[in-house]
């Protein structure tokens, strides 16, 4: 199953690959070169298909838990001052996605979308200290009765050229449901209440919509 954001790119890539294989087969007579170019075209198609895959996830909805919004590796767990929405200290958990990860963004909690904003910006590498403030990004806040407000921020990286955000203010968010996509990038930050019980460790690999990032401290 492939994500709808990749349909046009997959179609164009497929046409390019088919045309390339035809031209190589017709014009290239050197056997090793012909085989190599054909394999290269097929590999390109496979990479595009893998990038836009959208596997089903077994989400167990729980208002007292925050699920990972994306697939990837936990690269930050720290107390920070969140400047944009809360304007107070929060626990930040960041998940970095490699080009080989699924890049679907999912709602970390269920509830009501109370804030959603897009910010144009730069394309610094995702692990750059200023990426969360200067890169292209979207900020979304979801609120429910048990957990309160949770902010998640999609952040573009050096390769990402478009962030897709489906969350709109006053939408009803379904935990684990599709909330966006980052094309060819790269990181999502979560900002949680200070009394949150963090359930992951640095460098731990997580799966979007399934892995529990934190539980309410109440």
N, C-alpha and C positions, 0 to 999 in steps of 0.2 A: 504494500500500500504506500502510495507516494503523496506528499503534501501538495495541496492545491497551489501553493506559491511556486512550486517547481514545474508545473505543467508546461508552461511556455518554453522554459529553458531546456527541459527534457526533450520536447518536440524538436526544437531547433538543433540541439546536440545530436539527436538521432538522425536528422536529415544531413547534418555535416558529416557524421561518421559514415553513413551509407554512401554519400557522394565521394568522400575521401577514399573509401575502400574501392569503389568503382574506378576512380581515376588512377589510383596506385596500381590496381590490377591491369589496367589498360595500357599505362604509359611506362611503368617501371619494369625493366627486364632483369635487373640484378636480383637474384632470388632472395639473398639475405636481407637486402634493403627493403624489398617489397614486403617480406614477412614482418620485418621490424616495424614498418610504418603502419601496417594493418593492425598489429598488436597494440601499437600506441593509440590508435583511434579507438579501439575497443576498450582499452584501459580508461581512456578519458570518459567514455560513456558510462562505464561501471562506476567510476568515482562520482559522477553527477547523480546517478541513480541512488547511490549510497547516501549522498549528502541530503537528498530530499526525501528519504524514506520517512514514513510516519507510522511506526509500529503501534499496535494497540497496547495499552497499559492497564494493569489490574489495579485500579485505584480504590482503596478502602477509605471512603470519606469519614473524616473525624474532625469535628470542630475544635478539638483541643490539640490538634497537630498541624504543623507546617510541613508540607511535602516539598521536595526539590522541584523547582520550576523547570529544570532542564537536565539533560544528561551531561556528565562531565566529571571534573575533579575539584574538590574543595580546596581553594587556594588561600582563603582569608577567613579567619574567625577572630574578631577583635571588637572592642568597644570603641565607637566613633561618635562624632557629633554630626548628625544628619541635618544638612543645611537647607534643603529645598522645601520639605513639607513639615516634618516634626519640629525642626529647629531645637532639638534637644539630643541627648545622648541615646544611642541605640546599640544593639548588638548587630554587627554586620557579618553575614556569611556570604562568601562569594564563590560561585561555581564557574570554572573555566571550561570552555568547550573547544576541543581540537577540531580540525576540519573533518575528521572521521566520525565525530559524534552526531547523534540526532540533534537537529537544531530547532525543533519545535519548542515553544515556550508554553508552559501550562500554569494554570492558576494554582498557587501554593496553598491557598485556603479557599473555602467557599464563603459566600456572603455577598455584600453589595459593593460595587466599585464606587468609591467616593472621590477618587482623583485619578486623572489620566492626562499626561502631558508629554508632547514630543519636543525634543531639543535637537536642532541641527548642531553639527560640530565637526571635530577633527576625526582622524582615523589613526590614532596612536595605537601601538601594540597593546593588547588587552591587559597585560600585566604592568603597564606603565602606571606610576603612582597617581598621575593626573587624569587617567583615562576615564574614571567615573565622573569627572567634572567637566572635561573638555571634549570628549568624544561625542559623536552622534549617539543619542540615547532616548529612551522613553521611561517615564516614571509612572507607576500605577500603584494605587493604594486600595486594598480590599479590607472591608470590616465585617466582622461577625460578632455575635453576642458573647461567645466563649473566649475568643482570642483577642478581641479588640481589633486594632488596625495593624496590618502588615504591608510594608512597602516592598515592591520588587522593581528593579531597574534593569532593563535590557541595555547592554552597552556594545556598540560596534567595535571591531578591532581593525587591524591593518588591512585585512582582506574584505571585511564587511562593507558593503556599499548601500545596503538598504535594510532598515529595521521595519518590520510589519507588526503593528499593534492593533488587536481587535477590541481591546477593552475600552469601553466608553463609560463615562460617568452615569451612574444610576443603573447600569447593567447588573443583572444577577449572575454572579460568578459561581461556576460549578467547580469544586475542588478537583484538580487533575484535568480539567477541560482545556481545550486549545485556546490560548489567549494571544498567540502571536508567533513570529518566526524571525530569526536573524539570518539573513542571507550571507553565507560565508563568514560567519563570526558568531560570538566569541566569548561573552561573559555575561552573567546575571548576578546582581547583588541583591541580597535580602536584608532588610532592616527590621529587627525584631525588638520587642520589649526587653528591658534589662533583666527582668526576672524569668526570662525564657530558659528552659532546660535544653541545652544544645545536645543533640544526639549523634553528631558526626564529628570526625576528626580531620585535621589537616591532611591533605593528599588522599583522602578517601574518595573512591569513585562512587558516584550516585546516579540514580535513574530518575528521570523526570516523571512525576505523577505517582511514584511508588515509594521512594526512599524518604523516610522521616528525617527532616532536618532538625526539628525542635518540637518540644511539647510545652504547653502552657505551664507556668510556674504556680498557678493558683490551685 
